[in-house]
Amino acid sequence: METARSGLVDIVREYLEVHERMTELFTRFRSGSLEFSSVRELCADDDRSPLFRLKERCHTLFRRGEARQRTPMRRAALFDLAVGSLFHEAMKFRENVYQLIVYAPKVRELRESARADDPDDAELFREFDKIQSAAEARMDEAVQETESLLVHTGEQLWGLLRGRRDGLLTRYLIEQAERIGKIDGGDLEALLAQMHGDPAEAYVAAARSYLDSAHFGHALGVLSVAEGAGALEGARVAHLEAYARGMQSFLAGEYTASLDQLETWVDAGPDTSETGYASLAQAAVSRMDHLVQDPPVIARSLALAARMEPFVGV
C-alpha cells in the first residue's frame, strides 16, 4: 500500500512538471522563440525526460501485480492510456519541430550552394520542400491536439485521486497549490473535498503526515487552515496543535513552553493513532533532565514522561 501511495505522489509530481514545461513550449512555439533543445529535453525516450518518467511510472503502478489490484481499474486504465497517448503525440511534435527548426535551415544552406543545373539536386530539394510543407501544416494541429490531451490527462488524474484519503499525497497537493491552480480544472479545494469529503479533513490528514515525519512547523501551518475551514470539531485540531507546538518548542530549546503544550496534549488523551507521537514526545521530555538545570522543570518533565507511558504502549 505504501508503494502505491508514494507512486501516486511521484506521478502527480511528474505530471505537474510535464504540464508546466509543455505549456511553456507551446507558448514559445506560438511566439516564434521555440528552441529544439527545450523540446528535446522534455520529449525524450529516456528517464531524463519527465514525460518519459511519467509514462514509465504509470506502467509500473497500474500494470503490475498488487498495486494494480488496489487501483480503480477503469480510471487507472484511462489515465495510463492518456499518458501513453500524450507521450506519443509529444514525440511526433518533437519530430515536426526538428524538421522546422533544425533540418530546414540546413536544407536552405545546401540549396544556396547547390548547382542550379543539376536535375538530381533539384528533385531532392523538391522532396525536401514537401517534407517541410507537411511539417508546417501539421504543427498547429499537433499543438492543439497535444494541448487538449494534456488537459484531459489532468482531468483523468484528478478523477484517479478521488476518494484517496492519503495524508502524504494530500500534503504534496497542498504544497503544490500554486502549480495546480494554473491547470484547467485544477481547483485544489474541490480536489481535497473529493478526496476527503471535506477540505478541513484533508488539512488534518496532511498535518498528521507532517507530524509523522517530525515537520512540526508545517503541521501547524495546515492545522491553522483546517481550523479556519470551520467544518471540523475544533477540539481535534487543538489537540494536534498542542502536540506540534510542544515538540517544536522542545526543538527550539523552549522547555517550559514545551511542557505546557505537551501536558495539554496528554490531558486530552492521545488515541491509538498517536502511539508514535507519544513515543517521540516521551523520548524528548525524558532528556530534559540532561538539558536544563531547573529542578521544577526537571520534576515536571519526569512526571510527564511517566504519564505518557500508557499511551506509548497503546
Helices and strands as residue ranges (DSSP letters): H 2-31, H 36-42, H 50-62, H 65-69, H 73-97, I 98-103, H 104-113, H 119-161, H 167-175, H 177-181, H 188-196, H 199-212, H 216-229, H 234-251, H 255-268, G 272-274, H 275-286, H 288-291, H 295-312
